[in-house]
Amino acid sequence: MTMTLDTYTHYGFLELLGWVAGIAGVVGLVSCAAAAALLLQGRRHHVYYTTGAPRLLSMALGCSLLGITFFVLSPTVHSLSWGAVLWTLGGLGASAAVGGALVLGRRLPSQWWQQARQGWSRIRARRQARAQTQRAAASLLAAVRARHDRVREAWGSYQLDLEAFLSAPALNDIVVPTTAAFVRSMARAQDLEAEAEAGPDRYAESVYDLESAWQQALAYAEKVGAAYLPAPDRFRRAAALLRLAHRDHNEGGHERAQALGKAQELLTGLVSPPERMVGELEVAVRQALA
């Protein structure tokens, strides 16, 4: 059915009133949806609009539903095809939306609009603050992990270095208080590393404690050497045998194997050498024997 001026004139006042009610209802529903979204978004960020915003929203929703109900019950719907209804509602609804926005922009209380702008400003500020906090946490976590890795690398190097062990055996002796404190700090930092993504503060504190414990344990072990042992002469004999077993060439495999076995006997009950270092020595001796 073609919509012309004569067609609109033919429907009369009641049909025209139905169109106006329907268009107003559609525009009102769209406006209510936008306002509700604004209020909900503000509530998520603890921003509340107190100057009649909920009351205005309720009134607009009620009027919109009444307008749509009147449009559905009016003769307008029965007089036109649904294609004509949709085309007409679309064209007039767009015009009404623009006009309504201009009217509301001037009629609504200026304080409400000011609150809306302030609310969105606070929301943006909180989002920016949250993003900045996340970036700072990520930067802190990266720095703390780097410091943790440096301690682990130093500890790993000691466990593979024969001369480092022979000059500071206390660093591998958990009977020594400083070494025991270092081992506890290492375990605690290792456990908290798995939870570092959720909150790096506790992990960072554990790494700082680990660094301090490592420096104290290393300083004490280098200071006392083998003098703290109950039988330092036995340790010195074992050290000479370990150096013999650690020779870099493949000659004298049987001699090296005997030296390693005798050194382990001398160190039993005295101090335990690092397991990783002993494992590498055993592999080297087996290769020399082959």
Salt bridges, closest charged atoms under 4 A:
ASP149 OD1 - ARG152 NH2 2.60
GLU163 OE2 - ARG243 NE 2.95
GLU193 OE1 - ARG152 NH1 3.08
GLU195 OE1 - ARG202 NH1 3.97
GLU197 OE2 - ARG145 NH2 3.45
GLU211 OE1 - ARG147 NH2 2.65
ASP233 OD1 - ARG236 NH2 2.03
GLU255 OE1 - ARG247 NH2 3.65
